[in-house]
Amino acid sequence: MKNTLASKITSCLSLLLAMVYLYELMSYFGGVKKLFREINLAALIFTIFVIFNFLLSILLLTKKIKSKLLLIIFQILIIIVTSWVLFEIYS
């Protein structure tokens, strides 16, 4: 019971942060083609992790996969890093 509540909270927060991050990324670069041409490797890897976390959140919320403690920890780590990146963008 506790894992499902924690996974729902982290999944919803992950979805929200991923959408804001991807919106800011697309608005900064002006499109997907320019994004993949001009982004550096670290930001590209982080963006792939955010997209993976976004898809994982959708699967957890639709109950296609079961929530596990390891998945919740992974989501929390991505949430922390995404929050830091968004803080750097907006400050």
Backbone as JSON Lines, residues from 0, in Angstrom:
{"i":0,"aa":"M","n":[0.82,-1.2,0.0],"ca":[0.0,0.0,0.0],"c":[0.86,1.26,0.0]}
{"i":1,"aa":"K","n":[1.9,1.26,0.82],"ca":[2.74,2.44,0.89],"c":[3.51,2.65,-0.42]}
{"i":2,"aa":"N","n":[3.93,1.55,-1.04],"ca":[4.67,1.68,-2.29],"c":[3.79,2.22,-3.4]}
{"i":3,"aa":"T","n":[2.51,1.85,-3.41],"ca":[1.65,2.34,-4.49],"c":[1.37,3.83,-4.33]}
{"i":4,"aa":"L","n":[1.18,4.29,-3.09],"ca":[0.97,5.71,-2.88],"c":[2.22,6.51,-3.23]}
{"i":5,"aa":"A","n":[3.36,6.01,-2.82],"ca":[4.62,6.69,-3.14],"c":[4.88,6.68,-4.64]}
{"i":6,"aa":"S","n":[4.55,5.59,-5.31],"ca":[4.78,5.54,-6.76],"c":[3.83,6.48,-7.49]}
{"i":7,"aa":"K","n":[2.59,6.62,-7.01],"ca":[1.65,7.55,-7.66],"c":[2.12,8.99,-7.49]}
{"i":8,"aa":"I","n":[2.59,9.33,-6.3],"ca":[3.05,10.7,-6.06],"c":[4.29,11.0,-6.9]}
{"i":9,"aa":"T","n":[5.27,10.1,-6.89],"ca":[6.49,10.34,-7.67],"c":[6.23,10.3,-9.16]}
{"i":10,"aa":"S","n":[5.29,9.46,-9.59],"ca":[4.98,9.39,-11.02],"c":[4.3,10.68,-11.49]}
{"i":11,"aa":"C","n":[3.36,11.18,-10.71],"ca":[2.7,12.43,-11.09],"c":[3.69,13.6,-11.11]}
{"i":12,"aa":"L","n":[4.54,13.65,-10.11],"ca":[5.55,14.71,-10.06],"c":[6.54,14.56,-11.21]}
{"i":13,"aa":"S","n":[6.91,13.33,-11.55],"ca":[7.81,13.09,-12.67],"c":[7.19,13.54,-13.99]}
{"i":14,"aa":"L","n":[5.91,13.24,-14.17],"ca":[5.23,13.67,-15.39],"c":[5.21,15.19,-15.51]}
{"i":15,"aa":"L","n":[4.88,15.84,-14.43],"ca":[4.82,17.3,-14.44],"c":[6.18,17.92,-14.73]}
{"i":16,"aa":"L","n":[7.21,17.47,-14.04],"ca":[8.55,18.03,-14.25],"c":[9.09,17.7,-15.64]}
{"i":17,"aa":"A","n":[8.81,16.5,-16.13],"ca":[9.28,16.13,-17.47],"c":[8.63,17.0,-18.54]}
{"i":18,"aa":"M","n":[7.34,17.27,-18.39],"ca":[6.66,18.11,-19.37],"c":[7.21,19.53,-19.35]}
{"i":19,"aa":"V","n":[7.45,20.07,-18.17],"ca":[8.0,21.43,-18.07],"c":[9.41,21.46,-18.66]}
{"i":20,"aa":"Y","n":[10.23,20.45,-18.32],"ca":[11.61,20.4,-18.83],"c":[11.63,20.28,-20.35]}
{"i":21,"aa":"L","n":[10.82,19.39,-20.9],"ca":[10.81,19.22,-22.35],"c":[10.25,20.44,-23.07]}
{"i":22,"aa":"Y","n":[9.27,21.11,-22.46],"ca":[8.76,22.36,-23.05],"c":[9.85,23.43,-23.09]}
{"i":23,"aa":"E","n":[10.56,23.59,-21.98],"ca":[11.64,24.58,-21.94],"c":[12.75,24.24,-22.92]}
{"i":24,"aa":"L","n":[13.06,22.96,-23.03],"ca":[14.1,22.52,-23.96],"c":[13.71,22.8,-25.4]}
{"i":25,"aa":"M","n":[12.47,22.48,-25.76],"ca":[12.01,22.72,-27.13],"c":[11.88,24.21,-27.43]}
{"i":26,"aa":"S","n":[11.45,24.98,-26.45],"ca":[11.32,26.42,-26.71],"c":[12.69,27.08,-26.83]}
{"i":27,"aa":"Y","n":[13.69,26.57,-26.12],"ca":[15.03,27.13,-26.22],"c":[15.67,26.8,-27.56]}
{"i":28,"aa":"F","n":[15.54,25.56,-27.98],"ca":[16.19,25.15,-29.22],"c":[15.32,25.39,-30.45]}
{"i":29,"aa":"G","n":[14.04,25.51,-30.29],"ca":[13.18,25.83,-31.41],"c":[12.8,24.65,-32.27]}
{"i":30,"aa":"G","n":[13.04,23.46,-31.84],"ca":[12.65,22.28,-32.61],"c":[13.52,21.09,-32.31]}
{"i":31,"aa":"V","n":[13.06,19.94,-32.76],"ca":[13.77,18.69,-32.46],"c":[15.05,18.57,-33.27]}
{"i":32,"aa":"K","n":[15.02,18.97,-34.54],"ca":[16.22,18.85,-35.37],"c":[17.37,19.69,-34.83]}
{"i":33,"aa":"K","n":[17.07,20.91,-34.48],"ca":[18.1,21.79,-33.94],"c":[18.57,21.31,-32.57]}
{"i":34,"aa":"L","n":[17.67,20.71,-31.82],"ca":[18.01,20.18,-30.5],"c":[19.09,19.12,-30.6]}
{"i":35,"aa":"F","n":[18.9,18.15,-31.48],"ca":[19.86,17.06,-31.59],"c":[21.16,17.46,-32.28]}
{"i":36,"aa":"R","n":[21.14,18.56,-33.02],"ca":[22.39,19.03,-33.63],"c":[23.24,19.84,-32.67]}
{"i":37,"aa":"E","n":[22.61,20.59,-31.76],"ca":[23.36,21.55,-30.96],"c":[23.5,21.2,-29.48]}
{"i":38,"aa":"I","n":[22.86,20.16,-29.0],"ca":[22.91,19.83,-27.58],"c":[24.21,19.06,-27.29]}
{"i":39,"aa":"N","n":[24.77,19.3,-26.1],"ca":[25.99,18.55,-25.77],"c":[25.62,17.18,-25.22]}
{"i":40,"aa":"L","n":[26.62,16.34,-25.02],"ca":[26.39,14.94,-24.68],"c":[25.75,14.77,-23.3]}
{"i":41,"aa":"A","n":[26.19,15.52,-22.3],"ca":[25.64,15.37,-20.96],"c":[24.16,15.75,-20.93]}
{"i":42,"aa":"A","n":[23.8,16.83,-21.6],"ca":[22.4,17.25,-21.65],"c":[21.55,16.26,-22.44]}
{"i":43,"aa":"L","n":[22.12,15.68,-23.48],"ca":[21.4,14.68,-24.26],"c":[21.13,13.43,-23.43]}
{"i":44,"aa":"I","n":[22.12,12.98,-22.68],"ca":[21.93,11.8,-21.83],"c":[20.89,12.09,-20.75]}
{"i":45,"aa":"F","n":[20.95,13.27,-20.15],"ca":[19.96,13.63,-19.15],"c":[18.56,13.7,-19.75]}
{"i":46,"aa":"T","n":[18.44,14.23,-20.95],"ca":[17.15,14.31,-21.62],"c":[16.6,12.92,-21.9]}
{"i":47,"aa":"I","n":[17.46,11.99,-22.28],"ca":[17.03,10.61,-22.5],"c":[16.53,10.0,-21.2]}
{"i":48,"aa":"F","n":[17.22,10.27,-20.08],"ca":[16.76,9.78,-18.78],"c":[15.41,10.38,-18.4]}
{"i":49,"aa":"V","n":[15.21,11.65,-18.69],"ca":[13.93,12.29,-18.38],"c":[12.81,11.68,-19.22]}
{"i":50,"aa":"I","n":[13.07,11.42,-20.5],"ca":[12.07,10.79,-21.35],"c":[11.77,9.38,-20.87]}
{"i":51,"aa":"F","n":[12.81,8.63,-20.49],"ca":[12.62,7.29,-19.95],"c":[11.8,7.33,-18.67]}
{"i":52,"aa":"N","n":[12.08,8.29,-17.8],"ca":[11.33,8.45,-16.57],"c":[9.88,8.85,-16.86]}
{"i":53,"aa":"F","n":[9.66,9.66,-17.87],"ca":[8.32,10.05,-18.29],"c":[7.52,8.82,-18.71]}
{"i":54,"aa":"L","n":[8.13,7.98,-19.53],"ca":[7.45,6.76,-19.98],"c":[7.23,5.79,-18.82]}
{"i":55,"aa":"L","n":[8.19,5.68,-17.94],"ca":[8.06,4.83,-16.76],"c":[6.92,5.3,-15.87]}
{"i":56,"aa":"S","n":[6.77,6.6,-15.74],"ca":[5.68,7.17,-14.93],"c":[4.32,6.84,-15.53]}
{"i":57,"aa":"I","n":[4.22,6.95,-16.83],"ca":[2.96,6.6,-17.49],"c":[2.63,5.13,-17.28]}
{"i":58,"aa":"L","n":[3.62,4.27,-17.41],"ca":[3.38,2.84,-17.21],"c":[3.01,2.52,-15.77]}
{"i":59,"aa":"L","n":[3.62,3.22,-14.82],"ca":[3.27,3.0,-13.42],"c":[1.86,3.49,-13.1]}
{"i":60,"aa":"L","n":[1.48,4.63,-13.65],"ca":[0.16,5.17,-13.38],"c":[-0.96,4.36,-14.04]}
{"i":61,"aa":"T","n":[-0.68,3.78,-15.19],"ca":[-1.68,2.94,-15.86],"c":[-1.62,1.5,-15.4]}
{"i":62,"aa":"K","n":[-0.73,1.21,-14.47],"ca":[-0.57,-0.13,-13.86],"c":[-0.16,-1.2,-14.86]}
{"i":63,"aa":"K","n":[0.63,-0.81,-15.85],"ca":[1.19,-1.78,-16.79],"c":[2.37,-2.52,-16.17]}
{"i":64,"aa":"I","n":[3.07,-1.83,-15.25],"ca":[4.13,-2.47,-14.48],"c":[3.87,-2.23,-13.0]}
{"i":65,"aa":"K","n":[4.37,-3.14,-12.18],"ca":[4.16,-3.02,-10.74],"c":[5.19,-2.07,-10.15]}
{"i":66,"aa":"S","n":[4.77,-1.35,-9.12],"ca":[5.7,-0.43,-8.48],"c":[6.65,-1.2,-7.57]}
{"i":67,"aa":"K","n":[7.9,-0.89,-7.69],"ca":[8.94,-1.5,-6.88],"c":[9.75,-0.39,-6.24]}
{"i":68,"aa":"L","n":[10.39,-0.72,-5.16],"ca":[11.16,0.28,-4.44],"c":[12.29,0.84,-5.3]}
{"i":69,"aa":"L","n":[12.92,0.01,-6.11],"ca":[14.02,0.47,-6.97],"c":[13.53,1.49,-8.0]}
{"i":70,"aa":"L","n":[12.35,1.27,-8.55],"ca":[11.79,2.21,-9.53],"c":[11.45,3.54,-8.87]}
{"i":71,"aa":"I","n":[10.94,3.48,-7.64],"ca":[10.61,4.7,-6.91],"c":[11.87,5.49,-6.6]}
{"i":72,"aa":"I","n":[12.93,4.81,-6.21],"ca":[14.21,5.48,-5.92],"c":[14.76,6.11,-7.19]}
{"i":73,"aa":"F","n":[14.69,5.39,-8.31],"ca":[15.15,5.95,-9.59],"c":[14.37,7.2,-9.94]}
{"i":74,"aa":"Q","n":[13.05,7.16,-9.76],"ca":[12.23,8.33,-10.07],"c":[12.56,9.5,-9.16]}
{"i":75,"aa":"I","n":[12.79,9.23,-7.9],"ca":[13.13,10.31,-6.97],"c":[14.45,10.96,-7.36]}
{"i":76,"aa":"L","n":[15.43,10.17,-7.76],"ca":[16.72,10.74,-8.2],"c":[16.55,11.61,-9.44]}
{"i":77,"aa":"I","n":[15.76,11.15,-10.39],"ca":[15.51,11.94,-11.6],"c":[14.73,13.21,-11.25]}
{"i":78,"aa":"I","n":[13.8,13.13,-10.31],"ca":[13.05,14.31,-9.87],"c":[13.99,15.34,-9.27]}
{"i":79,"aa":"I","n":[14.92,14.9,-8.44],"ca":[15.87,15.83,-7.81],"c":[16.71,16.54,-8.85]}
{"i":80,"aa":"V","n":[17.24,15.77,-9.79],"ca":[18.1,16.37,-10.82],"c":[17.29,17.28,-11.75]}
{"i":81,"aa":"T","n":[16.09,16.86,-12.11],"ca":[15.25,17.69,-12.97],"c":[14.87,18.99,-12.27]}
{"i":82,"aa":"S","n":[14.57,18.92,-11.0],"ca":[14.26,20.14,-10.25],"c":[15.44,21.08,-10.22]}
{"i":83,"aa":"W","n":[16.63,20.54,-10.06],"ca":[17.84,21.37,-10.06],"c":[18.04,22.03,-11.42]}
{"i":84,"aa":"V","n":[17.84,21.27,-12.49],"ca":[18.01,21.82,-13.84],"c":[16.98,22.91,-14.1]}
{"i":85,"aa":"L","n":[15.74,22.69,-13.72],"ca":[14.71,23.71,-13.91],"c":[14.99,24.94,-13.05]}
{"i":86,"aa":"F","n":[15.54,24.75,-11.88],"ca":[15.93,25.88,-11.06],"c":[17.01,26.71,-11.75]}
{"i":87,"aa":"E","n":[17.97,26.04,-12.36],"ca":[19.03,26.73,-13.09],"c":[18.48,27.46,-14.32]}
{"i":88,"aa":"I","n":[17.49,26.87,-14.96],"ca":[16.89,27.51,-16.14],"c":[16.15,28.78,-15.74]}
{"i":89,"aa":"Y","n":[15.36,28.72,-14.68],"ca":[14.53,29.84,-14.29],"c":[15.24,30.9,-13.45]}
{"i":90,"aa":"S","n":[16.45,30.61,-12.99],"ca":[17.13,31.63,-12.17],"c":[18.17,32.36,-12.96]}
